[in-house]
Amino acid sequence: MTNKKMTILEATQHWVRGFNAFPQSMLSLIIEQNPEAWSEITLPAVGDSVFVYETSERGEFVDRDGSSYSVSLYNGDTVTVTSDNFEVCYDYALPIWGTLWAFDDSADIYWLESDEGIAAMSDCGFRVFHHDDFGYFFGIDGAGYDFYTEHWIPLYLARGLRWHK
């Protein structure tokens, strides 16, 4: 789709309106029925608080290079770890915003399934989940600011869409 009269905000809003929206209360019931079928696949984003297993220390995620992750520990040290040696510290099991979304378009789903898609969504501030039967869901772990500026427009650009002038 190309509409040279749309601004980037309008194009992003058009794209986002095509997503399926699910209240967290509904997804919580699905999770409770079969928790083994549900997993979070969010990659750490710069600034995320993490706990490093081998040092038993907390720190802040700095960078990823392939399968290596750089973490600046709060004690002043910097360590490089693999994905199985740390966990991101979230306040809640699900994002604090009360809605999770799922792509409806197969091209968006295909993009998300790639490592590039999961990394891009994580870098744009989304938490990404997968359910064995129902596919991918994503949500925003924040409130009280402009989601379009902070999340949706960066995701639209990361997705490679150029529907705007």
C-alpha positions, -999 to 999 in steps of 0.1 A, spaced: 0 0 0 13 34 -9 -5 67 -3 17 96 -9 -7 119 10 -4 100 43 19 112 70 41 86 88 17 88 117 -14 83 95 3 54 77 13 38 110 -22 42 125 -37 26 94 -13 -4 98 -19 -8 135 -57 -7 131 -53 -40 111 -39 -58 142 -60 -81 163 -64 -68 199 -68 -91 229 -75 -81 265 -50 -94 289 -77 -110 310 -86 -133 282 -50 -143 275 -45 -148 313 -72 -175 311 -55 -192 282 -22 -191 300 -37 -206 332 -52 -235 312 -19 -246 297 11 -226 309 36 -249 291 21 -238 258 30 -202 265 65 -186 264 80 -152 263 105 -148 234 113 -111 239 150 -104 234 166 -79 258 166 -43 247 193 -17 256 186 -4 291 166 -35 303 174 -46 339 188 -81 339 199 -107 365 232 -126 355 232 -162 369 269 -168 370 277 -137 390 244 -135 409 244 -98 401 219 -74 385 228 -51 358 217 -33 326 217 -48 291 241 -29 269 244 -47 235 240 -80 217 264 -94 191 250 -126 176 246 -150 206 267 -129 230 251 -103 253 270 -75 270 257 -65 305 269 -36 326 266 -49 362 256 -24 389 289 -31 407 307 -14 378 319 -46 359 309 -54 324 303 -91 314 296 -109 282 271 -138 286 250 -161 265 212 -161 265 209 -190 290 231 -171 316 207 -142 324 171 -132 325 154 -99 320 137 -85 351 101 -75 344 78 -62 370 49 -84 358 44 -116 339 25 -97 312 31 -61 299 14 -35 321 -8 -21 293 -40 -41 293 -40 -52 257 -19 -75 237 -19 -76 199 -14 -101 171 -6 -95 135 -34 -104 111 -14 -102 79 7 -132 69 36 -110 57 38 -94 91 37 -128 108 64 -141 85 86 -111 93 80 -115 131 90 -152 130 124 -143 117 151 -135 142 152 -100 127 115 -95 135 117 -106 171 148 -85 177 133 -54 160 101 -57 181 121 -61 213 142 -31 204 111 -11 197 99 -18 233 75 -46 227 73 -78 248 67 -108 225 50 -140 234 43 -173 216 15 -198 222 18 -232 207 -18 -232 194 -26 -195 189 7 -180 176 24 -147 185 12 -119 207 29 -87 217 24 -59 241 38 -27 255 52 -26 290 44 10 297 18 37 302 13 74 303 32 85 271 27 85 233 28 49 221 30 60 185 61 80 189 79 55 212 67 22 198 44 20 168 63 44 144 97 28 152 81 -6 146 65 6 113 100 17 102 117 -14 114 92 -35 95 103 -17 64 70 -2 55 69 31 35 33 39 30 38 75 38 50 105 18 
